[in-house]
C-alpha cells in the first residue's frame, strides 16, 4: 500500500499540470451535467415494514385521487380576551379570511371552521385547514405569501392569528451560515497550526473542490437514483469535514519530511505513502459506517448514507492526487517561514504532544480511570432516552408555527396536535358499515381517547378512515402507551397511522435496528483495523473507546434536549423526546470519524514501533508527530458541526450538538488520554498477534516500512519505472 501510494504521490507531483487539468475537467463536466439534469427528486419519506406505513399504503390504494400526500396549511384564530370567535364581527373577519385563503390556484379547498365544527368548546379558538393540490415541496412562494396576507387581514380586524402546516415549510433546512462558520473556524485553526497562509488554504481549497464535485454529482444523479433534496445535507457536512482533515494530514507529513531535508518530490511521495495510507484506511472505516446504514431498512437513510460515503471517497481521492499536485505547484509556500529560510529542521525537541504523552505514561492508571469514569457518568442519562420526532412544539416561541401549536393545544386539548388516523379494512365483511361502526365505538370508549370523528368510506364502501384524538400530547409517553394498547387489544381488521403513530413506529424500528447496526459496523471495522495494525488488542480498544464516547454524547444530548439542563445556552426553547434517527446518525458518523483519529494517531505509533522503538517510546513518538495535527483536525470537525447548533430547526440543532460533543469527547478524552494510557499499560502486548492469524491476514504496509529499506544515498526512484529498473530501491 505505502509503496503504491508513494509512486502515486510522486507521479501526481511530477505530472501536476495533467492532474490539475483532470480535476478541473471532471468538475466542469459533472457541473455542466448537473445544470442540465432535472435535479433531485421529492421522494416522500417511507418506512417499509411498519404498521403506519402499511396503513398509509392501504389508504393510497383504496382512496385513489384523494391527494393524501398533498400539502396542508392551518390558520388558527383566537378571539380577544373575553370575546368569542362566533361573535358577529369576529365571525365576519374569519369568513373573509377563509374566502381569501381559497383564492389561490394551488388550493384544493378550505374547511370553514363554522361548517366543520372546528371551534373550541369555549368559543375562543377556531381553525381553518387549507388543502393543496400539490406536495409541500411544490407549494410556491406566492401561495405561502397568500396565506400570510390573509392571516394579516384577520389580525387587522383584532383577532390573534397564527399559521402552521407542511405547506408553509420552505424546507430550507440547514442554511449556508453553518458551513460559513465552520470554514471560518477551520481557517483560523489551520493558520495557527501551520503558521502559513498557503498551508492553511490548501486543505480548505481541496475540501471545497471535493464537496462541489459531490454536490454536483448528487444533482446530476438525483432524478435517476431518486435522491431527495435532503440527501445531500449529510454528504456536504461530512465531505467538508473529512476533506479538510485528510488534506491536513498529507500536508502536515509533507512539511515534516521537508523539515528533515528531503527534496519536494521525495517529501511528497513519502507523505502520500505514509499519511496517505492512513487516509485510505481512515476513509474506509467512515465508508463502512455510512454504508452500514442500509441495515436500518429506511430508504431515505440508506441513500443519505451512501451519498455521504461517496463524498468521503471523493475526499480520499482528492487528498491522494490533487493535494500532491498542488504541492508540486507551490512546494515551498506551505512551509513555515523559518523552514523556508534554513531549508532543514532536524529538531527532535519536546513539544506539547510529547509532554502530554510523557505525563500519561507516568500515570496511566489514574488517567484511564478518570477518563472511563467521566465518560461513564456522562453516559448515565442515556438510560432514560426517549425517542420521537419533535414537531412544532420544539420550535422557538418566536415562530408562528409554535404559537399556532400552543393555541390549538389550549383550545382543543394537548392531543389535538397529534390525532391518530384509524384505517378500517372491511373488505370481505358481510356488513362493512356495521364492522366500521363497531371499531369506531370501541376506540371512542378507550381510556385516553377524548373524541373520534365519523368514519369516511371509499367509493367501494369496503374501507373507512376516521381520526381519534388522544387526551395527551403527541410526544407524551402516555400517548405511546395508548397506541400500543389499541393495537394490542384489537380483534377487528384495522390499522393505526398518522404522524404520531408513525413517529412511534419509527422510534421502535430504529431501536430494534441499533444493535444489528452496531454489530455490523463495529465488526467490519475491527477486522479492517486488525489488518492495518496487525494487533488483536488495538482494534478492540478502539471499538470500546468509541462506544464510550458515543454513549456519553447521547447522554449529553438527553441532558440538554430532553431534560433541559443548560437548554437556554444552546437556544433550545422546548425539551422533549430525542429525534428517532439521532442514535443511528450519531453511531454511524461518529464511529467513522473516531476511527479516523485512531488510524492517524496509532499508525504513527505503529510506524515507530516497527522501526525499532520500544512500545512506550513509540507512544511518545506518535504523539510528537501526530498530536498537534489530530487536535487541529478535531477542532475543525467540532467547528463544522457546532455551526449547526445556531440553526433555528430543533432537529438540525440537535444533530450539530450531538456530533460536536461526540467528536470533542472522542478526540480529547478517548484518543488523547485513554488510548495512550491503555497502550502504556499493555506495553509490547498491545502489538501481539497470533502467528496463525498473522499468516492468514493480508499484509498492507501503511507505516511505510518498505519506504525505509533504501540504503543511504540511494537514488530517488522514478515513479514511471518499475522496481526492477531501480534495483537499488525497494518500494
C-alpha positions in Angstrom: 0.0 0.0 0.0 2.6 2.5 1.1 4.8 1.7 -2.0 2.0 2.1 -4.4 0.8 5.4 -2.9 4.5 6.6 -2.8 4.6 6.2 -6.5 1.2 7.8 -6.9 2.2 10.8 -4.9 5.4 11.4 -6.9 3.6 10.9 -10.1 1.0 13.5 -9.2 3.8 15.9 -8.2 5.7 15.5 -11.4 2.6 15.4 -13.7 0.9 18.2 -11.7 -0.4 20.0 -14.7 -2.2 16.9 -16.1 -3.6 16.1 -12.6 -4.9 19.6 -12.1 -6.5 19.6 -15.6 -8.1 16.2 -14.9 -9.8 17.5 -11.8 -10.9 20.8 -13.5 -12.3 18.7 -16.4 -14.1 16.3 -14.1 -15.5 19.2 -12.0 -16.6 21.1 -15.2 -18.2 18.0 -16.8 -20.1 17.0 -13.7 -21.1 20.6 -13.0 -22.4 21.2 -16.5 -24.3 17.9 -16.4 -25.8 19.0 -13.1 -27.0 22.2 -14.7 -28.8 20.2 -17.4 -30.2 17.5 -15.2 -33.8 17.5 -13.8 -32.3 17.8 -10.4 -33.1 16.0 -7.1 -36.5 14.4 -6.7 -39.0 15.0 -4.0 -39.3 11.4 -2.9 -41.6 11.1 0.1 -40.4 9.5 3.3 -41.2 5.8 3.6 -40.6 3.2 6.3 -41.2 -0.3 4.9 -42.4 -2.9 7.4 -44.1 -0.8 10.0 -47.9 -0.6 10.6 -48.2 3.2 10.0 -46.7 2.7 6.5 -48.9 -0.2 5.7 -52.0 1.8 6.7 -50.8 4.8 4.6 -50.3 2.5 1.6 -53.7 1.0 2.1 -55.2 4.5 2.1 -53.4 5.3 -1.1 -54.7 2.1 -2.7 -58.4 2.3 -1.5 -58.8 6.1 -1.8 -57.3 6.9 -5.2 -57.1 10.6 -6.1 -57.7 11.6 -2.5 -54.4 13.6 -2.5 -53.4 12.2 0.8 -49.9 13.4 0.3 -51.0 17.0 -0.7 -49.7 19.9 1.4 -51.9 21.5 4.1 -51.8 24.7 6.0 -53.7 25.5 9.2 -54.7 29.0 10.2 -55.6 29.4 13.9 -57.9 32.2 15.0 -58.0 33.3 18.7 -60.6 35.9 19.8 -59.5 38.8 22.1 -59.8 38.2 25.8 -63.4 37.9 26.9 -64.7 37.5 23.3 -65.6 34.6 21.1 -64.8 33.8 17.5 -68.6 33.2 17.0 -69.3 36.9 17.7 -70.7 38.7 14.7 -67.6 40.9 13.9 -65.1 38.1 14.6 -67.1 35.6 12.6 -67.2 38.0 9.7 -63.4 38.5 9.8 -62.8 34.7 9.9 -65.2 34.1 6.9 -63.5 36.8 4.9 -60.1 35.2 5.6 -61.4 31.8 4.6 -62.6 33.2 1.3 -59.2 34.8 0.7 -57.4 31.6 1.5 -59.4 29.7 -1.1 -58.5 32.0 -4.0 -55.1 30.5 -4.8 -54.5 28.5 -7.9 -52.8 25.7 -6.0 -55.6 25.5 -3.3 -57.8 22.4 -3.5 -60.2 23.6 -0.7 -60.5 25.4 2.6 -62.5 24.0 5.5 -64.7 26.7 7.0 -64.5 26.3 10.8 -68.2 27.1 11.4 -69.3 24.4 9.0 -66.8 21.7 10.1 -67.2 22.3 13.8 -63.6 23.5 14.2 -64.5 25.8 17.0 -63.4 25.2 20.6 -65.9 24.5 23.3 -65.3 27.8 25.0 -65.7 29.6 21.6 -62.4 31.4 21.9 -60.5 29.5 19.2 -61.2 28.3 15.7 -59.1 27.0 12.9 -59.3 26.7 9.1 -57.5 23.9 7.2 -56.3 24.7 3.7 -55.5 21.7 1.4 -53.4 22.0 -1.7 -53.3 20.1 -5.0 -49.5 19.7 -4.8 -46.9 18.4 -2.3 -45.4 20.7 0.2 -42.1 21.0 -1.8 -44.1 22.2 -4.8 -46.1 24.9 -3.0 -44.9 28.2 -4.5 -43.8 31.3 -2.6 -46.8 33.1 -4.0 -49.1 30.5 -2.3 -47.3 30.9 1.0 -47.5 34.7 0.8 -51.2 34.5 0.1 -51.7 32.6 3.4 -49.6 35.2 5.3 -51.6 38.1 3.8 -54.9 36.5 4.6 -53.7 36.0 8.2 -52.6 39.6 8.4 -56.1 40.7 7.2 -57.7 38.9 10.2 -55.1 40.4 12.6 -56.2 43.9 11.4 -59.7 43.0 12.5 -58.5 42.4 16.0 -58.0 38.6 16.1 -54.8 36.8 17.0 -53.9 34.7 14.0 -51.1 32.1 13.8 -50.3 29.7 10.9 -48.6 26.3 10.5 -48.7 23.2 8.4 -46.5 21.5 5.8 -47.4 23.9 3.1 -45.7 26.8 4.9 -42.4 24.9 5.5 -40.0 26.3 3.0 -37.7 23.3 3.5 -34.7 25.5 4.0 -33.0 23.1 6.4 -29.5 23.9 7.3 -28.6 27.2 5.8 -25.3 28.2 4.4 -24.3 30.1 7.5 -23.4 26.9 9.3 -20.9 26.0 6.6 -19.5 29.5 6.6 -18.9 29.4 10.3 -17.2 26.0 10.1 -14.9 27.1 7.2 -14.0 30.3 9.0 -13.1 28.5 12.2 -11.2 25.8 10.2 -9.2 28.5 8.5 -8.2 30.0 11.8 -7.2 26.6 13.3 -5.2 25.7 10.2 -3.4 29.1 10.2 -2.4 28.6 13.9 -1.4 25.0 13.3 0.8 25.6 10.2 1.7 29.3 10.6 1.4 29.6 6.8 -1.5 31.0 4.7 -0.7 28.6 1.9 -0.7 25.6 4.2 -3.9 26.7 5.8 -5.6 27.5 2.4 -4.6 24.3 0.6 -6.8 21.9 2.7 -9.7 24.3 2.5 -9.4 24.6 -1.3 -9.2 20.9 -1.9 -12.1 20.2 0.5 -14.3 22.7 -1.3 -13.3 21.0 -4.6 -14.4 17.6 -3.3 -17.7 19.0 -1.8 -18.5 20.8 -5.0 -17.9 17.7 -7.1 -20.1 15.6 -4.7 -23.0 18.1 -4.7 -22.9 18.3 -8.5 -22.9 14.5 -8.7 -25.9 14.3 -6.4 -27.8 16.9 -8.5 -26.8 15.1 -11.7 -27.9 11.6 -10.5 -30.8 12.9 -8.3 -33.6 12.1 -10.7 -32.2 8.8 -11.8 -31.4 7.4 -8.3 -34.4 9.1 -6.6 -32.2 11.3 -4.4 -34.2 13.9 -2.4 -33.1 17.5 -1.6 -32.2 16.5 1.9 -29.9 13.7 0.8 -27.0 16.0 0.2 -27.0 17.6 3.7 -25.0 14.8 5.3 -22.8 14.5 2.3 -21.9 18.2 2.4 -21.3 18.2 6.2 -19.1 15.1 6.2 -17.4 15.9 2.8 -16.3 19.3 4.1 -15.1 17.9 7.5 -13.1 14.9 6.2 -11.9 16.7 3.1 -10.1 19.3 5.3 -8.8 16.6 7.7 -7.4 14.3 5.0 -5.6 17.1 3.2 -4.4 18.4 6.6 -2.7 15.1 7.4 -0.9 14.8 4.0 0.3 18.5 4.1 1.5 18.0 7.7 3.5 14.9 6.8 4.9 16.7 3.7 6.1 19.6 6.0 7.7 17.1 8.3 9.6 15.3 5.5 10.8 18.7 4.2 12.0 19.6 7.6 14.3 16.6 7.5 15.9 17.9 4.4 14.2 15.8 1.7 13.6 17.4 -1.7 9.9 18.4 -2.5 9.2 15.4 -4.8 10.5 12.8 -2.4 8.8 14.5 0.5 5.5 14.4 -1.4 5.9 10.7 -2.2 6.7 9.9 1.4 3.8 12.0 2.6 1.3 10.2 0.3 2.9 6.8 1.0 2.6 7.1 4.8 -0.1 9.7 5.7 -1.9 8.8 2.5 -2.1 5.2 3.6 -3.7 6.3 6.9 -6.1 8.4 4.9 -7.2 5.4 2.8 -7.9 3.2 5.7 -9.5 6.0 7.8 -11.7 6.7 4.8 -12.6 3.0 4.5 -13.8 3.0 8.1 -16.0 6.0 7.5 -17.4 4.4 4.3 -18.2 1.2 6.2 -20.0 3.1 8.9 -22.1 5.1 6.4 -22.8 2.2 4.1 -23.9 0.2 7.1 -26.9 2.5 7.4 -28.5 0.2 4.9 -29.0 -2.3 7.8 -31.6 0.0 9.3 -34.0 -0.5 6.5 -35.1 3.1 5.9 -34.7 4.0 2.2 -34.0 7.7 2.8 -31.4 6.9 5.4 -29.8 4.4 3.1 -29.5 7.0 0.3 -28.1 9.6 2.7 -25.5 7.1 4.0 -24.4 6.0 0.5 -24.2 9.6 -0.9 -22.2 10.6 2.2 -19.9 7.6 1.7 -19.4 8.8 -1.9 -18.4 12.2 -0.5 -15.8 10.5 1.7 -14.4 8.5 -1.3 -14.1 11.8 -3.3 -12.3 13.4 -0.3 -9.8 10.5 -0.2 -9.1 10.7 -4.0 -8.6 14.5 -3.7 -6.2 14.0 -0.8 -4.1 11.4 -2.7 -3.9 13.2 -6.1 -5.0 16.9 -6.0 -3.1 17.7 -2.8 0.3 16.4 -4.1 -0.3 18.1 -7.4 -0.9 21.4 -5.7 2.2 20.8 -3.6 4.1 20.5 -6.9 3.0 23.9 -8.0 4.0 25.6 -4.7 6.5 23.2 -3.0 7.8 25.9 -0.6 4.7 28.0 0.0 3.2 25.6 2.5 6.4 25.5 4.7 6.8 27.5 7.8 8.8 30.7 7.4 11.8 29.5 9.5 12.0 26.3 7.4 12.0 28.3 4.1 15.0 30.3 5.4 17.0 27.4 6.9 15.9 24.6 4.5 16.1 21.9 7.2 15.0 21.5 10.8 16.2 18.3 12.4 15.0 19.4 15.9 13.6 16.5 17.9 12.8 18.5 21.0 9.8 18.0 23.0 6.5 19.6 22.0 3.1 19.7 23.6 2.3 16.2 22.3 5.4 14.6 23.8 4.9 16.4 27.1 1.3 15.2 27.3 2.2 11.6 26.3 5.0 11.5 28.9 2.5 12.7 31.5 0.1 9.9 30.6 2.8 7.3 30.5 3.8 8.2 34.1 0.2 7.9 35.4 -1.6 5.6 33.0 -4.0 4.0 35.5 -5.3 7.3 37.1 -5.7 8.8 33.6 -7.5 5.7 32.3 -9.9 5.5 35.4 -10.6 9.2 35.2 -11.4 9.1 31.5 -13.6 6.0 31.7 -15.5 7.1 34.9 -16.0 10.6 33.4 -17.5 9.2 30.2 -19.5 6.7 32.1 -21.0 9.5 34.2 -21.9 11.4 31.1 -23.5 8.3 29.6 -25.8 7.6 32.5 -28.7 9.9 31.4 -28.8 7.8 28.2 -30.7 5.1 30.2 -33.7 7.5 30.2 -33.5 8.1 26.4 -37.0 8.7 24.9 -37.1 8.7 21.1 -39.6 10.6 19.0 -39.8 13.2 16.3 -40.0 16.7 17.6 -42.5 18.9 15.8 -43.8 22.5 16.0 -43.8 22.2 19.8 -39.9 22.1 19.7 -39.7 25.4 17.7 -39.0 28.8 19.2 -41.9 30.7 20.7 -41.0 33.5 18.3 -42.2 31.4 15.4 -45.9 31.4 14.3 -45.8 27.6 14.0 -45.1 27.2 17.7 -47.7 29.7 18.7 -50.3 28.0 16.5 -49.4 24.7 18.1 -49.8 26.2 21.6 -53.2 27.9 20.7 -54.6 24.7 19.4 -53.4 22.7 22.4 -55.0 25.3 24.7 -58.3 25.5 22.8 -58.8 21.8 21.8 -56.6 19.9 24.2 -53.0 18.7 24.1 -53.8 15.6 21.9 -55.4 17.7 19.2 -52.0 18.4 17.6 -51.3 14.6 17.1 -54.6 12.8 16.2 -54.5 9.1 15.3 -55.7 8.0 11.9 -57.6 4.7 12.0 -57.9 2.8 8.7 -60.5 0.0 8.8 -60.3 -2.7 6.1 -63.8 -4.2 5.9 -63.2 -5.9 2.5 -64.9 -9.2 2.5 -67.1 -8.4 5.6 -70.8 -9.2 5.5 -71.8 -5.8 6.7 -68.8 -3.3 6.3 -70.7 -0.4 7.8 -71.5 -2.4 11.0 -67.9 -3.5 11.3 -66.6 0.0 10.9 -69.1 1.4 13.4 -68.0 -1.3 15.9 -64.4 -0.2 15.6 -65.3 3.4 15.8 -67.3 2.9 19.0 -64.7 0.6 20.6 -61.9 3.2 20.1 -64.1 6.0 21.3 -64.6 4.1 24.6 -60.8 3.6 25.0 -59.2 5.3 28.0 -57.1 8.1 26.8 -59.2 9.0 23.7 -61.3 12.1 24.0 -63.1 12.1 20.7 -63.5 10.3 17.4 -64.8 11.6 14.0 -67.4 9.9 11.9 -66.0 7.3 9.5 -65.4 8.3 5.9 -65.9 5.4 3.4 -64.2 5.0 0.0 -66.3 4.6 -3.2 -66.3 0.8 -2.9 -67.6 1.0 0.6 -65.1 -1.6 1.9 -62.6 0.8 3.6 -63.2 3.6 6.1 -61.0 6.2 7.7 -61.6 8.2 10.9 -59.5 10.1 13.4 -59.2 9.6 17.2 -57.9 12.4 19.4 -55.8 11.4 22.4 -56.0 13.3 25.7 -52.2 13.7 25.8 -49.7 15.4 23.6 -48.0 13.7 20.6 -44.7 13.4 22.5 -46.1 12.2 25.8 -45.1 8.7 26.8 -48.8 8.0 27.7 -49.7 8.6 24.0 -47.2 5.9 23.0 -48.7 3.5 25.6 -52.2 4.3 24.2 -51.3 3.5 20.6 -49.7 0.2 21.7 -52.7 -0.6 23.8 -55.2 0.0 20.9 -53.1 -2.2 18.6 -52.6 -5.0 21.2 -56.3 -5.3 22.1 -57.8 -5.2 18.6 -59.8 -8.1 17.2 -61.0 -6.4 14.0 -59.1 -5.6 10.9 -57.9 -2.0 11.3 -54.6 -0.2 11.5 -53.4 2.9 13.3 -51.4 5.6 11.5 -51.0 9.3 11.4 -47.9 11.4 12.3 -48.0 10.5 16.0 -48.2 6.7 15.3 -45.6 7.0 12.5 -43.1 8.6 14.9 -43.7 5.9 17.5 -43.2 3.2 14.9 -40.0 4.8 13.6 -38.6 5.0 17.1 -39.3 1.4 17.7 -37.8 0.3 14.4 -34.6 2.4 14.9 -34.2 0.9 18.4 -34.6 -2.6 17.1 -32.0 -1.9 14.3 -29.4 -0.2 16.5 -27.8 -3.4 17.9 -27.5 -5.2 14.5 -26.1 -2.0 13.0 -23.5 -1.7 15.8 -22.5 -5.3 15.4 -22.2 -5.0 11.6 -20.3 -1.7 11.5 -18.0 -2.3 14.5 -17.3 -5.9 13.4 -16.2 -4.9 9.9 -14.1 -2.0 11.3 -12.4 -4.2 13.8 -11.4 -6.6 11.0 -10.1 -3.7 9.0 -8.1 -2.3 11.9 -6.8 -5.9 12.6 -5.3 -5.9 9.1 -4.0 -2.3 9.4 -2.3 -2.6 12.8 -1.7 -6.4 12.9 -2.8 -6.4 16.5 -5.7 -8.0 18.3 -6.0 -5.6 21.3 -5.6 -2.3 19.5 -8.8 -2.7 17.3 -10.8 -3.9 20.4 -9.6 -1.0 22.4 -10.5 1.4 19.5 -14.1 -0.1 19.4 -14.6 0.1 23.1 -13.4 3.6 23.3 -15.8 4.6 20.5 -18.7 3.0 22.4 -17.8 5.1 25.5 -17.7 8.3 23.6 -20.9 7.8 21.6 -22.8 6.8 24.7 -21.5 9.8 26.6 -22.5 12.1 23.7 -26.0 10.6 23.7 -26.2 11.2 27.4 -25.2 14.8 26.9 -28.0 15.2 24.2 -30.5 13.8 26.7 -29.4 16.2 29.4 -29.8 19.2 27.2 -32.6 18.4 24.8 -34.7 16.0 26.9 -34.1 17.1 30.5 -33.5 20.8 29.7 -30.3 21.3 31.7 -28.4 24.2 30.0 -31.0 24.3 27.2 -31.2 28.1 27.1 -27.5 28.3 26.4 -28.0 26.4 23.1 -31.3 28.2 22.3 -33.5 25.1 23.0 -37.0 26.5 23.5 -38.8 23.3 24.4 -37.5 20.0 25.7 -38.9 16.7 24.6 -38.0 13.3 23.1 -34.8 12.9 21.1 -35.1 12.6 17.4 -35.6 8.9 16.5 -32.8 8.8 14.0 -30.3 10.6 16.3 -28.7 7.4 17.7 -28.2 6.0 14.3 -26.8 9.2 12.9 -24.5 9.6 15.9 -23.3 6.0 15.8 -22.7 5.9 12.1 -21.0 9.3 11.7 -19.0 9.4 14.9 -17.8 5.8 14.5 -16.2 6.7 11.2 -14.7 9.9 12.5 -13.4 8.2 15.7 -11.7 5.6 13.6 -10.1 8.4 11.6 -8.3 9.7 14.7 -7.5 6.2 15.8 -5.8 5.4 12.5 -3.9 8.7 12.2 -2.6 8.7 15.8 -1.9 5.0 16.3 -0.4 4.5 12.8 2.4 6.8 13.8 2.9 4.8 16.9 2.9 1.6 14.9 5.4 3.1 12.4 7.8 4.0 15.3 7.3 0.5 16.8 8.1 -1.4 13.6 11.2 0.8 13.1 12.6 -0.5 16.4 11.4 1.8 19.2 10.1 0.4 22.4 6.3 0.2 23.0 6.4 3.2 25.4 8.7 5.3 23.3 6.5 4.6 20.2 3.6 6.2 22.1 5.7 9.3 22.7 6.8 9.4 19.0 3.3 9.0 17.8 2.2 12.0 19.9 5.2 14.0 18.9 4.3 13.8 15.2 0.5 13.5 15.3 -1.0 15.1 18.4 -1.0 18.6 17.2 -2.5 17.6 13.8 -5.1 15.4 15.4 -6.1 18.2 17.8 -6.4 20.6 14.8 -8.4 18.1 12.8 -10.8 17.6 15.8 -11.2 21.3 16.3 -12.1 21.7 12.7 -14.6 18.9 12.8 -16.1 20.3 16.0 -16.3 23.8 14.4 -18.1 22.4 11.3 -20.7 20.5 13.4 -21.1 23.2 16.1 -22.0 25.7 13.3 -25.3 23.8 13.0 -26.2 24.5 16.7 -27.1 28.0 15.7 -29.8 26.9 13.3 -33.4 27.5 14.2 -34.6 24.0 13.3 -34.5 21.9 16.5 -33.5 18.7 14.8 -30.6 20.3 13.0 -29.6 21.9 16.2 -29.7 18.6 18.0 -27.6 16.8 15.3 -25.0 19.6 15.4 -24.8 19.5 19.2 -24.6 15.7 19.3 -21.9 15.4 16.6 -19.8 18.2 18.0 -20.0 16.7 21.6 -19.1 13.2 20.3 -16.1 14.4 18.4 -14.9 16.5 21.4 -15.2 13.6 23.8 -13.7 11.0 21.4 -10.8 13.1 20.2 -9.7 14.7 23.5 -10.8 12.1 26.1 -10.6 8.7 24.3 -7.9 9.1 21.7 -5.7 11.6 23.5 -6.0 10.2 27.0 -7.5 6.7 27.2 -5.6 5.4 24.2 -2.1 6.2 25.4 -3.0 5.1 28.9 -4.1 1.7 27.7 -1.1 1.3 25.4 1.2 2.2 28.3 -0.4 -0.5 30.5 -0.2 -3.1 27.7 3.3 -2.4 26.6 4.5 -4.9 23.9 1.3 -6.9 24.4 -0.6 -4.1 22.6 1.0 -5.3 19.3 0.5 -9.0 19.9 -0.9 -11.1 17.0 -1.1 -14.9 17.0 1.2 -16.4 14.4 -1.6 -18.4 12.7 -3.6 -15.1 12.3 -0.5 -13.3 11.1 -0.2 -15.8 8.3 -3.9 -15.5 7.3 -4.2 -11.7 7.3 -3.1 -9.8 4.1 -0.2 -7.5 4.5 -0.8 -3.8 3.9 2.1 -1.5 4.7 0.6 1.8 6.0 3.6 2.5 8.2 5.9 3.0 5.1 8.2 0.1 6.2 9.0 -0.6 2.6 10.0 3.0 2.1 12.6 2.9 4.8 14.6 -0.1 3.3 16.5 2.1 0.9 20.2 2.3 1.6 21.7 5.6 2.5 22.5 7.7 -0.6 20.3 5.6 -2.9 18.9 7.4 -5.9 15.4 8.6 -5.8 13.1 6.2 -7.6 11.4 7.3 -10.8 7.6 6.6 -10.4 7.4 5.8 -14.1 9.9 2.9 -13.7 9.3 -0.5 -12.1 11.3 -1.6 -9.0 13.3 -3.9 -11.3 14.5 -0.9 -13.3 15.6 0.7 -9.9 17.4 -2.3 -8.3 18.9 -0.2 -5.6 15.5 0.9 -4.4 12.9 -1.4 -2.9 9.5 0.1 -2.7 
